[in-house]
Amino acid sequence: MTTQTALQDFMTVVRSRRSVRSYENVAISQEELAEILETAALAPSSSNLQPWRFLIAHDTESKKRLEAVVFDFNKQRLSEASVGIVVLGDMKGYENADKIYSQAVEKGYMSEEMKNQFVGNLLGMYGSLPQEKLKDIVLVDGGLVSMQLMLAARAKGYDTLPMGGYDPVKLKEQFNIPEQYVPIMILALGKAAQEGRPSTRLPLEDITFWNKMN
Ligand SMILES: Cc1cc2nc3c(=O)[nH]c(=O)nc-3n(C[C@H](O)[C@H](O)[C@H](O)COP(=O)(O)O)c2cc1C
């Protein structure tokens, strides 16, 4: 294990995760972040196209630039955190279909012939989708990877804050983010200085419809 903190069991991780808004001043290495990101990237995605991209504000200068695009109520939280991660959706991510499925061929998971047919179908389908639909897809996939990132961080003894409170236009300007990338959320990540506030959830009966919707 590469971390000082023992990995926790899954239910403990899920049940103890909170949005943390106060962090200790500690540095997190690129290696440790890479491990968290690799775990996050095991998330499922539409046709396994993995359209998520991570812009990581790791050094002081880029963190300051990221702080400039979040709303005032988030500034202190992000500034205290060790790192800010912008989760982006790549609207052209489907163009990696051949690379992704060639990996599967190399591993022996599918034949070259099957790959070629599959990739041809995918390129045709995703390439003809309206932008709105493509955006829906990358937003869903981006949500899944973000959640997995938060849980992976928690399992390694770190905490996170998902942030929707930022200006996406300023974000794109600040980091010269090309048009094809859709901002999904910003995650602050670090060592908690203070536990997250407890929060409640709606009772199951309010959120479930068994067999039919009334
Ligand atoms: C997409 C998304 C955007 C959020 N944006 C913010 C934010 O801008 N600032 C903030 O302090 N919390 C933000 N939150 C955190 C929520 O307030 C928090 O998840 C919710 O209150 C439940 O608390 P918990 O995460 O501790 O379980 C956001 C959460 C999500 C999922």
The ligand as a Gaussian input file, in Angstrom:
#p B3LYP/6-31G(d) Opt

LIG

0 1
 C      -22.861000      18.778000      -8.342000
 C      -22.687000      19.325000      -6.942000
 C      -22.376000      20.665000      -6.763000
 C      -22.131000      21.164000      -5.494000
 N      -21.731000      22.461000      -5.346000
 C      -21.329000      22.891000      -4.134000
 C      -20.708000      24.172000      -3.992000
 O      -20.543000      24.915000      -4.956000
 N      -20.298000      24.549000      -2.755000
 C      -20.455000      23.757000      -1.658000
 O      -20.038000      24.150000      -0.563000
 N      -21.038000      22.530000      -1.760000
 C      -21.447000      22.074000      -2.967000
 N      -21.975000      20.804000      -3.100000
 C      -22.046000      19.922000      -1.925000
 C      -23.484000      19.643000      -1.482000
 O      -23.975000      20.745000      -0.781000
 C      -23.452000      18.364000      -0.615000
 O      -23.038000      17.282000      -1.400000
 C      -24.812000      18.042000      -0.016000
 O      -25.209000      19.065000       0.874000
 C      -24.818000      16.716000       0.734000
 O      -23.819000      16.712000       1.732000
 P      -22.660000      15.637000       1.749000
 O      -21.888000      15.768000       0.455000
 O      -21.807000      16.015000       2.941000
 O      -23.274000      14.282000       1.884000
 C      -22.252000      20.307000      -4.355000
 C      -22.598000      18.971000      -4.550000
 C      -22.783000      18.478000      -5.812000
 C      -23.097000      17.009000      -5.989000

